Every structure is written in structure tokens, then in C-alpha cells.
């Protein structure tokens, strides 16, 4: 009987890795993930998890399953409407909550000591925490890159944006860097982080913290025209826009094999 439980846990984990890896690849290549991915992932995950819980667990565990999914779904929806998550990112987190609401301790054991309390009951939140830390690591790299660029070039980072809020400048500083407009135009995965507003007195440059796909080409065209008229330099702020799905997938792999990064850090400090 327990062999069947292990097989169900392996299946839930395997399909999660399969769908998330595929979705990450699709997001990286095209910046789009077909809804069919989640249409297959969600019902399959729900069926496998419910089957395992009904056969091997009690009613209280089913309640915790609902709690885990409910909290994860609420977090995903809030982040989506706040602009911190794309639609695919939110769907991925919710599907993960259907497939792996708790850490699959019957088939895995984290390298670093015991399973964290959050992973035991709210495993998707552990994956989310890991993914945020991984994304933050790239922000540190980009910040250091910009500091080095500033020192080597001797140029000011935000000379044209003196009126922009300090907080917006910080967000741009850790998520983007300066590059030639021509390179920005040629590389479809790069997004402008500044725009130009025309007015009767001339034009005004502004920073764009959250670039949108549908506005990308129009913004680049405005920047290109302004550069041709020598109104602005040919180097502008842009971001590679790394898909959050990649970090979510990496966060899942780390959570399964290594553990909860935040819990590990707390444990080491204490």
C-alpha cells in the first residue's frame, strides 16, 4: 500500500517539475506560456493529490490542503493585480499548490537538516520564498554591474531623471542597466525602462519600473526618434526582464533537494 503512496508522490513531483520546466522554457523563449499548460497541469495535480489524501490521510489533512491552496492562491492573485507577478507566474504557483501542498517527505529529505515548519504545511510558500531570494540575487548582480559601469565611465546614472522619485531610481538600478538603443531594438527579450512624453514645451523623459510587452515597440520607436534628433543620448535604461517562472522552478528544485533557504539561514544564525 505504501508503495502506491510513494508512486503518487513521485508522480505529483514529476509532473510539477515537467510542467514548470516546460513553462519556464516557453516563457524564456517567447515570453508567453500557453494556457493549455495549466489546463493539463491543474486537474492532473488535483486528481493525484486528492487520491493520495483520501486513501492515506484523514479529514484534517484535507482541510490543511484547502488552507495551503487558499493561502497560495490569495498570494498569487494579490501579486498579479499588484503587478509583481505575471498571469503565468500566478497560475504556476496555484497549480503547484494543487500538486504539492506539503513537502513530499515520504520520497525526499532536504540536505540541510530537518524540514522547515512552513514546508510541512505550506510548501508552495517555501518555493515562493526561495524564488524571491534567487531573484534578489540577480538584483545584487545588476546593482554591482551598474556601480562598476558608473566608476569606469565616469557618467552619472540618472542625470536626465532628476525629478524622478528616489524609490523608482532604486528599482531601476537593481533591475536594469544602460545599453544602446539599437541593441535594445534587436534583442526582443530586452525591455525599455524609460520613455518620452511629448508636450507643447518639448518632451520629458520618465522611468518605467514595470515594462509591458504591448508598449515595448512603441516606446523604442519614440526613444529612437529622439536619439536621431539628438534630443537624448543613444544609450538608455533597459532590463532583460528575466521570467519569474524560471525562479519559481529553481525555487522548487532547491526546496525539494536543499530546503527552505530562509529557514536554513535562521537556523545557522541561531
C-alpha positions as CSV (number, residue, x, y, z in Angstrom):
1,X,0.0,0.0,0.0
2,X,2.8,2.4,0.9
3,X,4.4,1.7,-2.4
4,X,1.4,3.2,-4.1
5,X,1.6,6.3,-1.9
6,X,5.2,6.8,-2.9
7,X,4.3,6.3,-6.6
8,X,1.6,9.0,-6.2
9,X,4.0,11.4,-4.5
10,X,6.6,10.7,-7.2
11,X,4.0,11.4,-9.9
12,X,2.9,14.7,-8.3
13,X,6.5,15.8,-8.0
14,X,7.4,14.7,-11.5
15,X,4.5,16.4,-13.3
16,X,5.3,19.6,-11.4
17,X,8.9,19.6,-12.5
18,X,7.9,18.7,-16.1
19,X,5.2,21.4,-16.5
20,X,7.2,24.1,-14.7
21,X,10.4,23.4,-16.7
22,X,8.5,23.5,-19.9
23,X,6.6,26.7,-18.9
24,X,10.0,28.3,-17.9
25,X,11.5,27.4,-21.3
26,X,8.5,28.7,-23.2
27,X,8.5,31.9,-21.1
28,X,12.2,32.4,-21.8
29,X,11.9,31.8,-25.5
30,X,8.7,33.6,-26.3
31,X,7.7,35.4,-23.1
32,X,4.4,33.5,-23.4
33,X,3.0,30.3,-21.8
34,X,0.0,28.6,-23.4
35,X,-3.0,28.2,-21.1
36,X,-3.1,24.6,-22.2
37,X,-0.1,24.0,-19.9
38,X,-2.2,24.9,-16.8
39,X,-5.3,23.2,-18.2
40,X,-3.4,19.9,-18.2
41,X,-1.3,20.5,-15.0
42,X,-4.1,21.7,-12.7
43,X,-6.7,18.8,-13.0
44,X,-3.9,16.2,-13.1
45,X,-2.3,17.6,-10.0
46,X,-5.7,17.9,-8.2
47,X,-6.6,14.3,-9.1
48,X,-3.3,12.8,-7.9
49,X,-3.2,14.8,-4.6
50,X,-6.9,14.1,-3.7
51,X,-6.4,10.4,-4.4
52,X,-3.4,10.2,-2.2
53,X,-5.0,12.2,0.6
54,X,-8.3,10.3,0.6
55,X,-6.5,6.9,0.7
56,X,-3.8,7.6,3.1
57,X,-4.7,10.7,5.1
58,X,-7.5,11.9,7.3
59,X,-10.1,14.7,7.0
60,X,-7.9,17.2,8.9
61,X,-5.1,16.8,6.3
62,X,-7.7,17.5,3.6
63,X,-8.5,20.7,5.5
64,X,-4.8,21.7,5.5
65,X,-4.8,21.0,1.8
66,X,-7.5,23.5,1.3
67,X,-5.7,26.0,3.6
68,X,-2.4,25.6,1.7
69,X,-4.1,26.1,-1.7
70,X,-6.3,29.0,-0.4
71,X,-3.4,31.0,1.0
72,X,-1.2,30.3,-2.0
73,X,-4.0,31.3,-4.4
74,X,-4.6,34.5,-2.5
75,X,-0.9,35.4,-2.5
76,X,-0.7,34.8,-6.3
77,X,-3.8,36.8,-7.1
78,X,-2.7,39.8,-4.9
79,X,0.8,39.8,-6.6
80,X,-0.8,39.6,-10.0
81,X,-3.0,42.6,-9.5
82,X,-0.3,44.5,-7.8
83,X,1.9,44.0,-10.9
84,X,4.5,41.8,-9.1
85,X,3.5,38.6,-11.0
86,X,2.5,37.8,-14.5
87,X,-0.5,35.7,-15.3
88,X,1.6,32.6,-15.9
89,X,3.5,33.1,-12.7
90,X,0.3,33.2,-10.6
91,X,-1.1,30.2,-12.4
92,X,2.1,28.3,-11.8
93,X,2.1,28.9,-8.1
94,X,-1.6,27.9,-7.8
95,X,-1.0,24.7,-9.8
96,X,2.0,23.9,-7.6
97,X,-0.3,24.3,-4.5
98,X,-2.6,21.7,-6.1
99,X,0.2,19.2,-6.7
100,X,2.5,19.8,-3.7
101,X,0.7,21.4,-0.9
102,X,3.1,19.8,1.6
103,X,6.7,18.8,1.4
104,X,6.8,15.2,0.0
105,X,8.8,13.8,2.9
106,X,8.0,10.2,2.0
107,X,10.2,10.5,-1.0
108,X,12.6,13.4,-0.3
109,X,14.7,14.6,2.6
110,X,16.4,18.0,2.4
111,X,20.2,18.1,2.5
112,X,20.2,20.7,5.3
113,X,18.8,19.2,8.4
114,X,15.1,18.9,9.0
115,X,12.1,20.1,7.0
116,X,11.0,23.6,7.9
117,X,7.6,24.1,9.6
118,X,6.4,26.2,6.7
119,X,7.4,23.5,4.2
120,X,5.5,20.8,6.2
121,X,2.1,22.6,5.8
122,X,2.6,25.4,3.2
123,X,5.2,24.1,0.8
124,X,4.3,26.4,-2.1
125,X,5.2,29.4,0.2
126,X,8.7,27.8,0.7
127,X,9.1,27.6,-3.0
128,X,7.9,31.2,-3.3
129,X,10.4,32.4,-0.7
130,X,13.2,30.6,-2.4
131,X,12.3,32.1,-5.8
132,X,12.2,35.6,-4.4
133,X,15.7,35.2,-2.9
134,X,17.0,33.9,-6.2
135,X,15.5,36.9,-8.0
136,X,17.0,39.2,-5.3
137,X,20.4,37.6,-6.1
138,X,20.2,38.8,-9.7
139,X,19.3,42.3,-8.4
140,X,22.5,42.4,-6.4
141,X,24.5,41.4,-9.5
142,X,22.8,44.1,-11.6
143,X,23.4,46.7,-8.9
144,X,27.1,45.8,-8.8
145,X,27.3,46.0,-12.6
146,X,25.8,49.5,-12.6
147,X,28.2,50.7,-9.9
148,X,31.2,49.3,-11.9
149,X,29.8,50.9,-15.1
150,X,29.4,54.3,-13.3
151,X,33.0,54.1,-11.9
152,X,34.5,53.1,-15.3
153,X,32.6,55.6,-17.5
154,X,32.5,58.4,-15.0
155,X,29.0,59.2,-16.1
156,X,26.0,59.9,-13.8
157,X,23.4,57.2,-13.7
158,X,20.3,59.4,-13.5
159,X,21.4,62.7,-14.8
160,X,18.3,63.0,-17.1
161,X,15.9,62.0,-14.4
162,X,16.5,64.4,-11.5
163,X,12.7,64.9,-10.9
164,X,12.0,61.1,-10.6
165,X,11.3,59.7,-7.1
166,X,14.3,58.1,-5.3
167,X,12.5,54.8,-4.9
168,X,11.8,54.5,-8.6
169,X,15.5,55.1,-9.3
170,X,16.5,52.3,-6.9
171,X,14.1,49.8,-8.6
172,X,15.6,50.7,-12.0
173,X,19.1,50.4,-10.6
174,X,18.6,46.8,-9.4
175,X,16.6,45.6,-12.3
176,X,18.1,47.3,-15.4
177,X,21.2,48.8,-16.9
178,X,22.1,51.1,-19.7
179,X,22.5,49.9,-23.3
180,X,22.5,51.2,-26.9
181,X,19.0,51.7,-28.3
182,X,20.0,49.6,-31.4
183,X,20.8,46.6,-29.2
184,X,17.5,47.1,-27.3
185,X,15.7,47.2,-30.6
186,X,17.3,44.0,-31.9
187,X,17.0,41.8,-28.7
188,X,13.3,41.0,-28.3
189,X,13.8,39.9,-24.7
190,X,15.1,43.3,-23.6
191,X,12.6,46.0,-22.4
192,X,13.0,49.8,-22.2
193,X,12.9,51.2,-18.7
194,X,12.4,54.8,-19.8
195,X,10.0,56.6,-22.1
196,X,9.4,60.0,-23.5
197,X,6.3,62.2,-23.1
198,X,5.8,64.9,-25.7
199,X,4.3,68.2,-24.6
200,X,4.0,71.8,-26.1
201,X,7.2,72.8,-24.3
202,X,9.2,69.9,-25.7
203,X,9.5,66.5,-24.2
204,X,10.0,64.9,-20.8
205,X,11.9,61.6,-20.1
206,X,10.5,59.3,-17.4
207,X,11.5,56.0,-15.9
208,X,9.3,52.9,-16.4
209,X,9.6,50.5,-13.5
210,X,7.3,47.7,-14.9
211,X,7.7,47.4,-18.7
212,X,4.8,45.9,-20.6
213,X,5.0,43.8,-23.7
214,X,2.3,45.7,-25.6
215,X,4.1,49.0,-25.1
216,X,7.7,47.8,-25.9
217,X,7.9,48.6,-29.6
218,X,6.1,52.0,-29.4
219,X,8.5,53.1,-26.6
220,X,11.6,52.0,-28.5
221,X,10.4,53.9,-31.6
222,X,9.9,57.1,-29.5
223,X,13.4,56.7,-28.0
224,X,15.0,56.0,-31.4
225,X,13.4,59.1,-33.0
226,X,14.5,61.3,-30.1
227,X,18.1,59.9,-30.4
228,X,18.1,60.6,-34.1
229,X,17.1,64.2,-33.4
230,X,19.9,64.3,-30.8
231,X,17.4,65.1,-28.0
232,X,18.7,62.2,-26.0
233,X,21.9,60.0,-26.0
234,X,21.8,56.7,-27.8
235,X,22.2,54.8,-24.5
236,X,19.0,54.2,-22.4
237,X,17.9,52.2,-19.4
238,X,16.6,48.7,-20.2
239,X,16.0,45.4,-18.4
240,X,16.5,41.8,-19.6
241,X,13.1,41.0,-17.9
242,X,14.0,37.6,-16.7
243,X,10.9,35.4,-16.4
244,X,9.8,34.8,-12.8
245,X,8.8,31.3,-13.8
246,X,12.5,30.4,-14.0
247,X,13.0,31.5,-10.4
248,X,9.9,29.6,-9.3
249,X,11.1,26.4,-11.0
250,X,14.6,26.8,-9.5
251,X,13.0,27.6,-6.1
252,X,11.1,24.3,-6.3
253,X,14.2,22.3,-7.1
254,X,16.1,23.9,-4.2
255,X,13.1,23.4,-1.8
256,X,13.0,19.7,-2.7
257,X,16.7,18.9,-2.5
258,X,18.2,21.5,-0.2
259,X,15.3,23.0,1.8
260,X,13.9,26.4,2.8
261,X,16.7,28.9,2.3
262,X,15.3,31.4,4.9
263,X,14.8,28.6,7.5
264,X,18.4,27.4,6.8
265,X,19.7,31.0,7.3
266,X,17.7,31.4,10.6
267,X,18.9,28.1,11.8
268,X,22.6,28.9,11.1
269,X,22.2,32.3,12.9
270,X,20.6,30.8,16.0
